[in-house]
Amino acid sequence: MDLGGQRRAGARFRGRFDGLEAAWLVDEVRSLVAEGLRGATSAVLYRSNAQSRVIEHALFNAGIAYRVYGGLRFFERAEIKHALAYLRLIENPADDTAFLRVVNFPPRGIGARSLEQLQDAARAGTQGLSAAVGGVAGKAGANLSAFVKLIDSLRFETANLPLAEIVEAGDRPQRPGRPLQGEKEGQERVETLEELVNAAAAFVAEEGYGQDAAGTQADGAVALPSRWRRSCRTRRWSGENQAARGRTRCS
């Protein structure tokens, strides 16, 4: 990890793990500011896209304002939004917003016409989309039913699992297999999803839960700890750059 500013050529530090590097970064930024350097003149260069979450999380917790250049924040990336939608749907089958986000991602042959039929059936029965799947006939109905069965199986599989394992299961539908070694973009997506699992484990540790803390069950649905769900939506955690090397600027 490199930290550069106008008044020094650049500081470099390599820790044994990402959290140690992020802690060093926070101390270094504070030191620069104490010396009179404006935060906006400092930039952080990190080695991989997945590392950005740890950096931004550390900056956020330290109350250091920052901007991400060249890409998206971690929880704004498409693969993370998809993974969280799967988790929301596992927890709550009636979450129609989550349903629509992932019902055809990855592609399952469920197009706009199929969803229109499903929404008509849901309105007619005054019920949610998942519950209305049985009202759609033909191939569209079969594809929709297969998706609902997938979510049901994930719900059963993740009952009482530790949080990190629930998140890992929620990641699984969008990564059926690891990309080939030469597929850089696909590999970065896998690393980003793996970092989401790390984020869940870190949350468990930071909030004082046991490492094997499980989601609770309510009416058969897996319930993720509510504070972690809120953190996914509201905490200004890491932005994930799509370039090979990210850049975060403190502001």
Summary of the structure (lengths in Angstrom):
residues: 251
radius of gyration: 20.9
end to end distance: 18.7
largest distance: 69.6
contacts: 787
relative contact order: 0.18
helix: 55%
strand: 14%
